[in-house]
Amino acid sequence: MACHMAALCKEARSFRSCGTPGTGKTTTCELVASATGLRHLNVGDLVKKEELHNGWDDEFECWVIDEDKVCDALEDLLAEGGNIVDYHGCDFFPERWFDLVVVLQTDNTVLWNRLEKRGYAEKKIQENVQCEIMHVIVEEARDSYSEEVVHALASNTVEEMETNVENLTQWIKQWRPSNT
């Protein structure tokens, strides 16, 4: 892995970005990875590429991921550290893998518009907006990881995304191996 922050990448653990689809996880992760040299692992892409699923779900229009296969595929990469793991959910990833879990949240109207632009079916948009209204991902993160590592961040505008990227980049640059 090419990393201009060699000491960090060599010794750092990883962080998670999660949130309802459409909250800006992938864009945020790509920008943070570019700014820090950390490896961006998009779990959705990995599931498709490595066939870490149990087939397609026509009702929900998505792959049914095999959580055990996903964890097995990520185990060695996460043990190396220096990763940003991008996936909407978080309840099946081992707590030991992450120093920080960031949950991106978006206003319901903004989220609806983003998902509509992606071409999501109305039912899928409604389900995702309902998850956001009920704070499903935030609660999942808080139930899965220690409270001090879970941080919810607003991701409604380009300015908020830029602030999130800047803050995450600074956190990563200040991280010290003594925090393990």
N, C-alpha and C positions, 0 to 999 in steps of 0.2 A: 504494500500500500504506500503510495506517495503521500508524505505528510510533512508539511513545513513546520509543524509543531511536534517534532519527533519525540521529545520527552513525554508530552501529553499523550500522544497516540500510543506510545509504547506501554505506558503504565495506567492510563485512565480506563475506567470502566465505561459504561455507555449511558445514553439517556434515551427516553421514550418520548415520542410525540404521538398523542392520540386525540381523538375527537370524532364527532359525527362526520360522515362523508360530507365534503364541501366546506369544511372549516378552515382549510388552508394548510393542512399538515404537510403534504408533499412539497409545496412551494417553500414553506418555511424550512423544512428539512434540507432541501436542495441549497437554499441560500446559506444556512448555517454550515452545512458541509463544505460549501465553497469557501466560506470565510475562515474555517478552522482546519480544514484538511481531514476532518473525520469522515468515516465511511458511512454513506447513506444507504440503509437497508430498507427498501420498500417491500414490506411483507406481502402485499397484494401481488406485486410483480413476481416475487419469488415463488409464491404459491402457483401462479400460472406457469412460469418457466420450468420449475422443478416438479410440477404436477403433485404438489403437496395438498391434494384435495380428494374428496370422495365424490366428485362429479358436480354437475351444474344443477342449481335449484331454479327451476322455471318460475316458481311463484315469487321468489325474492330477487330473481335476476342476478345471481351471484354464484361464485364457487363455494361449495361447502368445504371449508378448510379442515384438514386433519391436524388438529392442534399438536398431537404428539410428533407427527412428521415435521411440522414447522419448528418445534423446539429442538428436535434432533438436528435439523439442518442448520439452525442458528447457533447451537451450543459452542462449537469451536470458534466461530467468528466472535461471539460475545465474550468468550474466555480471553481472547486476545485484547479486547477493549478497543476504545476509540471508535465507537459506532453511534449512529443515530438511527434508532429503529422507528419506523413509520408504519403505523397500522391503527385502524379506528378503535379496536377494542384492546383490552389489556389484561383481562382476568386470568389468562392462562400462561402468561410469561412469568418465569421465576423472579421473585423479588430481588434475589441476589445479583441479577444482571444489571440493575440500573441505580445510578446515583441521583437521577432526577427524572420525574415523570411530568411532562407538560401536557395539559389538556387544553386544546384550543376550543373556544366557544364562539358562536356566531349568533347574532340576532336572527330570530325566526324568519322575518321577511327577507333579509339578506340571504340566509341559507336557502330558502325556497327558490329565490331567483337564481342562485348559483347552480342548484341541482336541476332546475328547469333548463338552463343554458346547456347543461351536460346531456340533456335529452332523457333524463330519468322519467319513468312512467309516474303518473300522478300518485298512484298508490305508494310507490317507493319514496317519493318526495314526502308524502304525508307521514309515513313511518319514520323517516329520518328526522323530520321537523318535530314530531312527537317525542322522539328520543332526546332531542335537544331541549325541548320544553321541560321534560321530566328530569333533566340533568343525569341521564342514564350513564354516560361515559364518566362523568366526574365522580359519581357515586361508586361506579365500578373500580375506578382508579383508587379512590379512598379506601375501599374495601380490600383491595389487592396489595397495596403498598403502604409503608409507614407514612403517616400524615405529613411529616416534615419534608418529604421528597416530592409530594404532589402539589403542583401549582397550576391553577386555572388562569388562562390568559385570553383576553378578548381578541378576536380576529375578524373584525368587521370591515376594516378599511385597509388600504395600502399603508397608510401611516401607522396603524396598529401593528401590521405585519412587520414593517421596518423596525419599529420599536422592539417587538418580540425578538427579531433576528439579532438586533444589536445587544439586547440584554442577555440572550442565550450565548452569543459569541463571547461576551465579557465573562459570563459565568464559567464557560469552558476554559478560557484563557487564565482565569484565576484559580481553577481547580488544582489541588495539590494531591499527590499520592497519599499523603498522610490522612486524607479523608476516607480511605478505604476501610 
